[in-house]
């Protein structure tokens, strides 16, 4: 491999034909730019032309914009050059992409090449520049650890390795990626060992082993244990990955230098013909590369407690290995048939060719021809078992599942006779993939796994068998399987969940509740356990004597109504847990209730519980009929009416609010007749922090809200005084109301309070405002937004030019989802600020309006509003960046380029180097023919003495515009500066 030249050597000498660099006459152009808060530039630009005129150069049409496909070719060409040993040329390509366009994918590959060439400082520089990029951070931390270790700086290396370990996410880590995880942990642990910190190394290995065991990957566990045992003996393990300088050759590329995952996990660096770090949204480049591995966010590796937890969830199915590639299973790959008998030539070649024909037939859907070819192979080589497997899969494609299962069953017997236990297990799992409810073959698989000591795999299959029994309506047999599984994994929460469900379905409700309570002792927020406990008590078959009920809540229960109070308490806990977990597990909980309702459609407690579950997800229309059904059940009348009223209020329209009034009036009448038990009322589901008050008081407060929403105009005072009309109506002159109630009754207390405040501050407007604002804050803290709005509207009459009052009113409207009303108030705030000469505050308010308009899909209105902001405050670069982002999102590239030019010039003249480089790179990506942008970018690099970067920019400008005197003058200037140094 060609070694990298020294970093200070000038690789940009003129070449034949008078061209300015090794790129000859390539043409660069624009591409898609990334938007964002900082308007980061240069993500997807570029391409190059052809038409070279001799000299072996890669020529092009000067000034021609490059397409995305041409940029893709350039990136792939760089890797191919590097694989061919032409490291200097590959590095030069990537350096040009980085300096002109700031491309992160090119920078990452450039850093990796420097690392491979042992140019540690340059590799470290580029890896460090990518640490803030979420797509590359994990890979770069790992690579930096390798680089510093190669340099001999073990303290820096271990810090980077530890950071990489902490950033690994594990939720969806698959078996293939576990090798990378082992490599990372090995590097971290051995560096800790070299520093004498054996305790930290043990922690890393312990966490790794715990995680691998929890997944049941015994081969990976064995590999990790081998590394750990070799470490304790004081020497490297055979085959262990090496991070020494000599070991970091291209044949052992860093295990995490590869395609981007949103969680930070990266796959291995692909071979020639593909590139690390595929930029999103580039179809041409994506087609040339392996797909990225997407791993959801999960707990970091650095948490040993998480890694050492029990088995995976009980319902996690065993993974069926993918079909074995043809070349790995045929005699030609290993030299022997699976039965152990070699095939002599030319028979072996004939079989290989015939199997390729089978694969071709299958890929084209010619199953009959494929079957005939398989039968011919069987005649020639009956002991070649792979052809039987292919025949079974053809039956699957044809929908002949029974024939496929029979074929696999015969294969299993043959595998076992020949001692191929692993292949037999794979075949069993394929059968179960085709027929998940086939308990005969699952039982045989469990027996086979037990005979060969594969305990954890046997446990997972036993759980699957129990789950199948449960689905098929055999809870007693499911209980037997679960109990045997619990002996091996007593701490598995998912397993206990399923065991408890089986007990309940078998009629052993109290035992099932006890299991659920054990789960909740470990995981109090387990929504599924709470739901099943609640459903079991609602069924009436369970009791509270088995340590259940509210024994741990500190609530003393009377003899009567004990079960219903317990039911309500558990339901309250479930609703709180769902909100706390942001509805995680909501679908599972909902399925449990729907299934229970199908079995007991007249159970009022279940109906009320289902209504609460719908309500927790703001599905008011779905909750309403179940609340109303519960209101017809004895003992649930008041709770049902109140729940229905809250659901109607949640819908937010006037007709629903009128319905809420009717429901609450029914509830109020019920309270007067038979007040609900205090414990039952206190335990009903409510919001976190919501104060428990007497039922008559709470219903009255809800009635006030319902009245206002059903007839909002009735609350507005009349007359010239700010508080005119606020006095309550006298009994002799009741105010009319469509529902037969006094329309002003629910606002009496608010207006009386405001009148008292005014009386305490006669003629003192500031004092009145101050106390009124305190009243508003009180109402907001109690979530009484309607009352707060009433007070604020009165305040706008007292102090019409106080912008803070209208700003708070706008905030409440927006919080409640009344966006149009909120924007109207914000525009009034803008006018107040403008009249007062507070242009900055006015501009900021108007920008908030534009952001709301954009979120509502009112793109034209948002753009017009933001233009108004730019006219008011032309030096507000944040608003201008937002305008560029909006333009890019709706395809207005020309206008985006115009505004980006303003941004670039501003930061250039303000000498803010970092921002200027970003803005100019973005501008070049938007408008590749903007020669001024190239000149300003080059001047920016020169201002901080980055001569190499400036040289690349001006050479590129000379290619784009060969007649540019600026490019020639700047190149001469740079050459003089280099000569002086």
GUTIBA-13496 format. One record per residue (C-alpha): x, y, z. Coordinates in steps of 0.1 Angstrom, whole numbers, padded with zeros to 4 digits, always signed. Each point is the difference from the previous one (the first is absolute). Layout:
GUTIBA-13496
XYZ/...
This chain:
GUTIBA-13496
+0000+0000+0000/+0013+0035-0008/+0008+0019+0032/-0013+0035+0007/+0024+0028-0007/+0010+0023+0028/-0028+0024+0009/+0021+0031-0009/+0010-0012-0034/-0016+0019-0029/-0021-0024-0020/-0015+0027-0022/+0029+0005-0024/-0011+0009-0035/-0004-0028-0025/+0004-0003-0037/-0023+0020-0022/+0001+0030+0024/-0028-0012+0022/+0000+0013+0036/-0003-0033+0019/-0004-0037-0003/-0037+0006-0007/+0008+0015-0035/-0032+0016-0013/-0027-0016+0021/-0031+0021+0004/-0017+0004+0033/-0036+0011+0006/-0028+0001+0025/-0020-0026+0017/-0026-0003+0028/+0009+0018+0031/-0009-0009+0035/-0021+0025+0020/+0000+0005+0037/+0004+0025+0028/+0035+0009-0011/-0007-0006-0037/+0028-0024-0003/+0012-0003-0035/+0014-0023-0025/-0015-0034+0006/-0010-0013-0033/+0017+0022-0027/+0021-0009-0028/+0009-0020-0030/+0026+0001-0028/+0002+0000-0037/+0020-0019-0027/+0017+0011-0032/+0036-0002+0010/+0025+0009-0027/+0030-0022+0006/+0025-0005+0027/-0020-0026+0019/-0019+0027+0018/-0037+0000+0009/-0012+0029-0021/-0033+0018-0001/-0019+0030-0013/+0013+0030+0019/-0027+0016+0020/-0025-0029-0005/-0020-0008+0032/+0004-0036+0012/-0030-0022+0007/-0005-0021+0031/+0008-0032-0020/+0034+0015-0010/+0008+0008+0036/-0009-0036+0008/+0024-0013-0026/+0027+0023+0014/-0004-0014+0035/-0001-0036-0012/+0030+0008-0022/+0019+0012+0031/-0005-0033+0018/+0009-0020-0031/+0032+0020-0003/+0008-0007+0036/-0006-0037-0004/+0023+0000-0030/+0028+0015+0021/-0003+0036-0013/-0005+0015+0034/+0012+0035-0009/-0026+0004-0028/-0028-0013+0022/+0009+0023+0028/+0002+0030-0023/-0035-0007-0013/-0014-0001+0035/+0019+0031+0011/-0014+0020-0029/-0036-0011+0009/+0006+0010+0037/+0016+0034-0007/-0025+0011-0026/-0032-0016+0011/+0006-0010+0036/-0014-0035-0007/-0001-0021+0031/+0001-0033-0019/+0032+0010-0018/+0015+0012+0033/-0007-0033+0017/+0015-0021-0028/+0030+0024-0002/+0006-0005+0038/-0002-0038-0005/+0026+0001-0028/+0023+0021+0021/-0004-0025+0028/+0008-0029-0024/+0031+0019-0012/+0011+0006+0037/-0002+0038-0004/-0014+0002+0035/-0002+0038+0005/-0020+0005-0032/-0023-0029+0008/-0006+0014+0035/-0007+0035-0014/-0027-0012-0024/-0016-0025+0024/-0001+0027+0027/-0018+0023-0024/-0028-0026-0003/-0006-0006+0037/-0030+0024+0000/-0016-0018-0030/-0025-0025+0014/+0004-0023-0030/+0037-0004+0005/+0007+0006+0037/+0001-0036+0012/+0023-0011-0028/+0023+0030+0005/+0003-0006+0037/+0011-0035-0006/+0024+0009-0028/+0015+0028+0022/+0007-0026+0027/+0018-0021-0025/+0021+0029-0013/+0010+0012+0035/+0009-0036+0010/+0022-0003-0031/+0017+0032+0010/+0006-0014+0035/-0024+0025+0017/-0019-0026+0020/-0018+0025+0023/-0015+0018-0029/-0008-0033-0018/-0019-0014+0030/-0021+0031+0003/-0011-0003-0036/-0006-0037+0003/-0022+0005+0031/-0020+0027-0017/-0006-0023-0030/-0011-0028+0024/-0025+0024+0017/-0014+0010-0034/-0009-0035-0012/-0038-0007+0000/-0011-0035+0004/-0038-0003-0005/+0002-0014-0035/+0036-0012-0001/+0001-0031-0021/+0023-0030-0001/+0021+0013-0029/+0007+0033+0018/+0011-0018+0032/+0034-0006-0015/+0005+0038-0002/-0012+0003+0036/+0025-0026+0012/+0028+0017-0019/-0008+0034+0016/-0002-0015+0035/+0032-0019-0006/+0019+0032-0010/-0014+0019+0030/+0007-0028+0025/+0036-0006-0011/+0008+0037+0000/-0013+0001+0036/+0022-0030+0008/+0031+0017-0016/-0006+0030+0023/-0003-0024+0030/-0037+0006+0005/-0012-0036+0001/-0032+0008+0019/-0012+0022-0029/+0009-0027-0025/-0019-0026+0021/-0030+0023-0001/+0000+0003-0038/+0003-0038-0004/-0027-0007+0026/-0024+0023-0017/+0008-0015-0034/-0005-0036+0013/-0033+0009+0017/-0014+0015-0032/+0011-0029-0022/-0015-0025+0024/-0032+0018+0001/-0003-0004-0038/+0008-0037+0001/+0030+0003-0023/+0021-0028+0015/+0027+0001-0027/+0005+0037+0006/+0001-0006+0038/+0027-0026-0006/+0020+0024-0021/-0002+0027+0026/+0009-0024+0028/+0030-0012-0021/+0013+0036-0002/-0006+0005+0037/+0018-0032+0009/+0030+0008-0022/+0002+0035+0015/+0002-0014+0035/+0028-0024-0010/+0019+0031-0011/+0001-0005-0037/-0021+0008-0031/-0027-0024-0009/+0004-0020-0032/-0017+0019-0028/-0007+0030+0022/-0003+0033-0019/+0032+0021+0002/+0000+0037+0003/+0038+0005-0003/+0013+0022-0027/+0012-0030-0019/-0033-0016+0004/-0021+0028-0015/+0005-0010-0035/-0026+0002-0027/-0009-0037+0004/-0013+0007+0035/-0019+0032-0004/-0014+0015+0032/-0031-0019+0009/-0023+0030+0001/+0011+0019-0030/-0030-0005-0022/-0034+0010-0010/-0020+0024+0021/-0026-0011+0026/-0022+0025+0017/+0009-0014+0034/+0037+0003-0007/+0008-0037-0006/+0019-0004-0033/+0006-0032-0020/+0034-0011-0012/+0018+0020-0027/-0011-0015-0033/+0025-0012-0026/+0009+0018-0032/-0029+0011-0020/-0019+0015+0030/+0007+0029+0023/-0004+0007+0037/-0025+0025+0011/-0025+0000-0028/-0017+0034-0002/-0037-0001+0005/-0022+0006-0030/+0027-0009-0027/-0016-0029-0020/+0030-0004-0023/+0025-0004+0029/-0024-0021+0021/-0004-0024-0029/+0037-0007+0001/+0001-0007+0037/-0014-0023+0027/-0031+0013+0017/+0005+0017+0034/-0008-0019+0031/-0026+0019+0020/+0002-0007+0037/-0026+0017+0024/+0011+0020+0030/+0006-0022+0030/+0019-0001+0033/+0037+0007-0003/+0025-0029+0003/+0015+0016+0030/-0029-0011+0022/+0010-0035+0012/-0033-0003+0019/-0019+0001-0032/+0023-0024-0018/-0002-0026+0028/-0038-0001+0001/-0018-0032-0007/-0012-0015-0032/-0015+0019-0030/-0038+0007+0001/-0021-0032+0002/-0016+0007-0033/+0032+0006-0019/+0001-0028-0027/+0032-0018-0008/+0017+0014-0031/-0001-0024-0030/+0034+0001-0016/-0001+0013-0036/+0004-0026-0028/+0036-0011-0003/+0017+0015-0031/+0003-0026-0027/+0037+0002-0003/+0005-0007+0037/-0021-0031+0001/+0010-0018-0032/+0028-0026-0002/+0021+0024-0020/+0002+0024+0029/+0013-0024+0026/+0012-0028-0022/-0024-0025+0016/-0037-0007+0000/-0020+0006+0032/-0002-0038+0003/+0038-0002+0002/+0005-0017-0034/+0021+0018-0026/-0014+0003-0035/+0025-0008-0028/+0004+0021-0031/-0018+0005-0023/-0030-0009+0022/+0008+0028+0025/+0000+0027-0028/-0032-0014-0014/-0017+0003+0034/+0013+0035+0005/-0013+0012-0034/-0033-0017+0005/-0005+0017+0034/+0007+0033-0017/-0027-0008-0025/-0024-0007+0029/+0008+0034+0015/-0006+0017-0034/-0033-0018-0004/-0012+0010+0034/+0010+0036-0005/-0022+0001-0031/-0029-0018+0016/+0004-0032-0022/-0007-0024+0029/-0009-0030-0021/+0033+0002-0019/+0018+0005+0033/-0017-0032+0015/+0010-0020-0031/+0036+0012+0003/+0001-0009+0037/-0013-0035-0007/+0028-0005-0026/+0026+0011+0026/-0015-0024+0025/+0005-0028-0026/+0037+0009-0004/+0007+0008+0037/-0027-0012+0023/+0020+0007+0031/+0005+0037-0009/-0025+0014+0026/+0001+0036-0012/-0021-0009-0030/-0027-0015+0023/+0000+0033+0018/-0004+0019-0033/-0029-0023-0009/-0017+0008+0033/+0003+0037-0006/-0015-0004-0035/-0030-0016+0017/-0002+0030+0022/+0000+0024-0030/-0028-0021-0015/-0021+0002+0032/+0003-0037+0006/+0009+0004+0037/-0009-0036+0010/+0024-0014-0026/+0027+0024+0011/-0004-0010+0037/+0001-0037-0010/+0032+0006-0020/+0016+0019+0029/-0010-0028+0024/+0018-0026-0021/+0030+0024-0002/+0001+0002+0038/+0002-0037+0004/+0028-0002-0025/+0019+0029+0017/-0003-0017+0033/+0013-0034-0014/+0030+0019-0014/+0006+0019+0033/-0009+0034-0015/-0019+0013+0030/+0003+0037-0009/-0016-0007-0034/-0028-0020+0016/-0007+0029+0024/-0001+0024-0029/-0024-0023-0019/-0023-0003+0031/-0001+0038+0002/-0008+0003-0037/-0030-0024+0006/-0012+0021+0029/+0004+0031-0021/-0023-0016-0025/-0024-0014+0026/+0004+0020+0033/-0027-0020+0017/+0015-0034-0007/+0006-0011+0036/+0012-0035-0010/+0031+0013-0017/+0006+0027+0026/+0000-0027+0027/+0025-0020-0020/+0022+0031-0004/-0002+0006+0038/+0011-0036+0006/+0029+0002-0025/+0012+0033+0016/-0002-0015+0035/+0020-0031-0011/+0028+0022-0013/+0001+0024+0030/-0012+0031-0018/-0019+0012+0030/-0008+0036-0010/-0012-0010-0035/-0021-0027+0016/-0015+0026+0024/-0010+0023-0029/-0017-0029-0018/-0018-0011+0031/-0013+0035+0004/-0012-0001-0036/-0017-0033+0006/-0018+0013+0031/-0011+0031-0019/-0014-0022-0028/-0019-0021+0025/-0014+0032+0015/-0011+0013-0034/-0016-0033-0009/-0020-0001+0033/+0020-0025+0020/+0010+0021+0031/+0008-0030+0022/+0026-0013-0025/+0013+0035-0003/+0004+0003+0037/+0021-0032+0000/+0023+0014-0026/+0003+0033+0018/+0008-0016+0033/+0028-0020-0015/+0013+0031-0017/-0001+0020+0033/+0023-0025+0016/+0027+0010-0024/-0008+0038-0002/-0019+0011+0032/+0008+0037-0006/-0014+0003-0035/-0028+0026+0001/-0014-0009-0034/-0002-0036+0010/-0018+0008+0032/-0025+0021-0019/-0009-0029-0022/-0001-0024+0030/-0024+0023+0019/-0023+0003-0031/-0001-0038-0003/-0009-0003+0037/-0029+0025-0004/-0013-0017-0031/+0002-0034+0018/-0023+0014+0027/+0029+0004+0026/-0006+0037+0003/+0015+0005+0034/+0032-0017-0010/+0001+0021-0031/-0004+0032+0020/+0028-0011+0023/+0023-0004-0030/-0010+0034-0014/+0007+0016+0034/+0035-0016+0000/+0006+0017-0034/-0012+0033+0014/+0023-0002+0029/+0029-0001-0025/-0015+0023-0026/-0028+0023+0016/-0006+0017-0034/-0007-0033-0019/-0032+0010-0018/-0008-0035-0013/+0002-0015+0035/-0022+0028+0014/-0026-0005-0028/-0002-0037+0006/-0003+0004+0037/-0028+0025-0005/-0018-0023-0024/+0003-0029+0023/-0015+0019+0029/-0028+0014-0023/-0009-0036-0009/-0011-0005+0036/+0020-0033+0003/+0030+0015+0019/+0003+0011+0036/+0022+0023+0020/+0010-0025+0025/+0032-0012-0018/+0020+0030+0010/-0017+0021-0026/-0023+0029-0002/+0012+0031+0017/+0020-0016+0027/+0031+0017-0011/-0016+0034-0006/-0006+0008+0036/-0038+0004-0006/-0023-0014+0027/-0030-0016-0017/-0035-0005+0014/-0016-0034-0003/-0025+0011-0026/+0011+0011-0034/+0036-0012+0006/+0004-0016-0034/-0014+0029-0020/+0023+0025+0018/+0029-0024-0008/-0011-0002-0036/-0001+0038-0003/+0034+0004+0016/+0016-0025-0024/-0016+0018-0029/+0013+0033+0012/+0035-0015+0002/-0003-0013-0035/-0011+0033-0014/+0029+0018+0017/+0024-0026-0012/-0012+0003-0036/+0005+0038+0002/+0034-0003+0017/+0012-0024-0027/-0015+0022-0028/-0025-0027-0009/+0028-0026-0005/-0018-0034+0000/-0034+0016-0006/-0009-0023-0029/+0006-0031+0021/-0020+0014+0028/-0029+0009-0023/+0000-0035-0015/-0004-0015+0035/-0030+0021+0008/-0017-0006-0034/+0005-0037+0004/-0015+0002+0036/-0030+0020-0012/-0007-0026-0027/-0002-0026+0028/-0020+0022+0024/-0018+0027-0020/-0023+0010+0030/+0028+0004+0026/-0003+0037+0010/+0035+0001+0016/+0016-0013-0032/-0020+0025-0020/+0012+0029+0022/+0036-0013-0001/-0001-0002-0038/-0014+0036-0001/+0029+0012+0022/+0026-0017-0023/-0015+0017-0030/-0001+0033+0019/+0037-0003+0009/+0008+0001-0037/-0024+0029-0007/-0023-0022-0019/-0031+0017+0014/-0025-0012-0026/+0010-0036+0007/-0001+0005+0038/-0035+0017+0001/-0023-0030-0007/+0018-0021+0026/-0003+0027+0026/-0037+0003-0008/-0004-0038+0002/+0018-0001+0034/-0024+0028+0012/-0029-0024-0003/+0017-0025+0024/-0007+0001+0038/+0027+0017+0020/+0016+0016-0031/-0027+0026-0009/+0018+0031+0012/+0034-0011-0013/-0014-0009-0034/-0018+0033-0004/+0031+0020+0011/+0023-0020-0023/-0025+0005-0029/+0000+0038+0007/+0038+0001+0000/+0001-0018-0033/-0025+0024-0015/+0020+0030+0013/+0031-0015-0016/-0017+0001-0034/+0001+0038+0002/-0031+0010-0020/-0031+0018+0012/-0025-0029-0005/+0023-0024+0019/+0002+0026+0028/-0038+0001+0002/+0000-0037+0003/+0026+0002+0028/-0024+0024+0018/-0028-0027-0001/+0024-0027+0012/+0012+0021+0029/-0035+0010+0010/-0008-0037+0002/+0031-0005+0021/-0009+0029+0023/-0035-0014+0005/+0015-0034+0008/+0024+0016+0026/-0029+0017+0017/-0019-0033+0002/+0028-0024+0009/+0035+0014+0004/+0027-0024-0012/+0023-0016+0027/+0029+0025+0006/+0026-0027-0006/-0016-0010-0033/-0002+0036-0011/+0036+0008+0011/+0014-0030-0019/-0017+0006-0033/+0025+0007-0028/+0011+0036-0002/+0030+0021-0012/+0033+0000+0018/+0000+0027+0027/-0037+0005-0003/-0015+0009+0033/-0027-0023+0014/-0030+0020+0011/-0035-0009+0011/-0022-0014-0029/-0025+0029+0002/+0027+0026-0002/+0019-0017-0029/-0032-0005-0020/-0009+0037+0005/+0034+0010-0013/-0004-0022-0030/-0035+0014-0006/+0014+0035-0001/+0025-0011-0027/-0028-0017-0020/-0023+0031+0003/+0027+0023-0013/+0009-0022-0029/-0036-0006-0010/-0008+0038+0001/+0032+0020+0001/-0016+0034-0008/-0020-0001+0032/+0031+0006+0021/+0010+0033-0016/-0009+0031+0021/-0020+0028-0016/+0005+0037+0003/+0029+0025+0001/+0016-0011+0032/+0026-0027-0001/-0022-0020+0024/-0034+0011-0012/-0026-0027+0003/+0021-0021+0023/-0025+0001+0029/-0020-0032+0004/-0036+0000-0012/-0026+0005+0026/-0025-0026+0007/-0027+0023-0013/+0017+0005-0033/+0015-0032-0011/+0020+0000-0032/-0013-0023-0027/+0020-0030-0010/-0008-0026-0025/+0005-0028+0026/-0022+0018+0026/+0029+0010+0022/+0014+0034+0009/+0026+0008-0026/+0019+0023+0024/+0000-0024+0030/+0032-0018-0009/+0020+0033-0004/-0014+0017+0031/+0030-0010+0021/+0025+0011-0026/-0016+0035-0004/-0004+0004+0037/+0037-0007+0005/+0009+0025-0026/-0023+0026+0015/+0017-0005+0034/+0034+0005-0016/-0012+0033-0017/-0014+0012+0033/+0033-0006+0018/+0019+0021-0026/-0022+0030-0008/+0016+0020-0029/+0031-0022+0003/+0002-0017-0034/+0035-0016+0005/-0011-0014+0034/-0032-0014-0016/+0020-0015-0029/+0025-0016+0024/-0027-0017+0021/-0020-0010-0031/+0031-0017-0015/+0005-0019+0032/-0037-0012-0003/+0007-0011-0036/+0031-0020+0012/-0021-0016+0027/-0026-0011-0025/+0026-0013-0024/+0018-0020+0027/-0034-0017+0007/-0005-0006-0037/-0031+0022+0001/+0007+0015-0034/-0035+0013-0006/+0001+0021+0032/+0035+0013-0010/-0013+0011-0034/-0029+0019+0016/+0024+0019+0022/+0025+0007-0028/-0028+0013-0023/-0010+0024+0027/+0036+0011+0004/+0002+0009-0037/-0028+0025+0007/+0019+0015+0030/+0034+0001-0017/-0005-0002-0038/+0037+0008-0007/+0015-0026+0023/+0015-0025-0024/+0007-0025+0028/-0037-0005+0007/-0008-0008-0036/+0031-0022-0003/-0011-0021+0029/-0035-0002-0015/+0015-0012-0033/+0021-0026+0019/-0031-0015+0016/-0018-0002-0033/+0029-0017-0016/+0004-0024+0029/-0036-0010-0003/+0003-0005-0038/-0019+0031-0010/+0027+0011-0025/-0020+0025-0020/-0010+0019+0032/+0036-0002+0013/+0014+0014-0033/-0026+0028+0001/+0011+0010+0035/+0037-0002-0010/-0006+0024-0029/-0016+0024+0025/+0032-0004+0021/+0021+0008-0031/-0020+0032-0007/+0004+0011+0037/+0038-0005-0002/+0002+0018-0033/-0019+0030+0013/+0024+0000+0030/+0030-0001-0022/+0012-0034+0013/+0009-0013-0034/+0020-0030+0013/-0029-0013+0021/-0025+0007-0029/+0022-0020-0024/+0004-0029+0024/-0038-0002+0005/-0006+0001-0038/+0025-0028-0005/-0019-0022+0025/-0032+0006-0021/+0018-0011-0031/+0012-0032+0017/-0036-0008+0011/-0012+0006-0035/+0026-0023-0015/-0009-0027+0025/-0037+0004-0011/+0010-0005-0036/-0006+0037-0009/+0032+0003-0019/-0008+0031-0020/-0012+0018+0031/+0031-0010+0019/+0024+0012-0027/-0019+0033-0003/+0002+0005+0038/+0037-0008+0001/+0007+0024-0028/-0017+0027+0021/+0025-0010+0028/+0029+0004-0024/-0012+0034-0010/-0002+0011+0036/+0034-0015+0011/+0022-0006-0030/+0029-0009+0023/-0019-0028+0017/+0020-0029-0015/-0020-0026+0020/-0032+0010-0018/+0018+0000-0033/+0013-0035+0006/-0035-0011+0007/-0012+0016-0032/+0027-0020-0019/-0012-0032+0016/-0036+0007-0009/+0011+0007-0036/+0019-0032-0003/-0029-0020+0015/-0024+0012-0027/+0025-0001-0029/+0007+0038-0004/+0037-0005-0006/+0006+0032-0018/-0014+0022+0028/+0018-0022+0026/+0033+0007-0018/-0007+0038+0000/-0006+0000+0038/+0029-0024+0005/+0023+0026-0018/-0011+0026+0025/+0008-0023+0029/+0034-0009-0015/+0010+0036-0005/-0011+0010+0034/+0021-0026+0019/+0029+0006-0024/+0001+0037+0008/-0006-0007+0037/+0031-0022-0001/-0018-0029+0016/+0021-0027-0016/-0019-0031+0010/-0034+0013-0010/+0014+0016-0032/+0014-0034-0012/-0033-0017+0008/-0021+0026-0018/+0023+0001-0030/+0001-0037-0004/-0038+0000+0001/-0001+0027-0026/+0023-0019-0023/-0022-0031+0004/-0030+0021-0010/+0016+0019-0028/+0031-0016-0014/+0005+0029-0025/+0003+0027+0027/+0037+0008-0005/-0001+0027+0027/-0008-0028+0026/+0032-0018-0010/+0020+0031+0003/-0015+0009+0034/+0006-0036+0012/+0036+0001-0011/+0005+0034+0017/-0015-0014+0032/+0025-0029-0001/+0029+0025-0007/-0011+0021+0030/+0007-0028+0024/+0032-0012-0019/-0016-0031-0014/+0020+0001-0032/-0007-0036-0012/-0037+0005+0003/+0001+0033-0018/+0022-0015-0027/-0026-0027-0007/-0028+0026-0002/+0018+0023-0024/+0012-0029-0022/-0036-0011-0002/-0011+0035-0009/+0025+0000-0028/-0015-0032-0014/-0035+0014+0002/+0010+0034-0015/+0033-0003-0019/-0001+0037-0009/-0003+0011+0037/+0028+0025+0008/-0009-0003+0037/+0009-0037+0000/+0034+0006-0017/+0009+0029+0023/-0010-0019+0032/+0019-0031-0011/+0031+0021-0006/-0005+0017+0034/-0003-0034+0017/+0032-0012-0017/+0019+0030+0012/-0013-0005+0035/+0011-0037-0001/+0034+0010-0013/+0005+0025+0029/-0008-0027+0024/
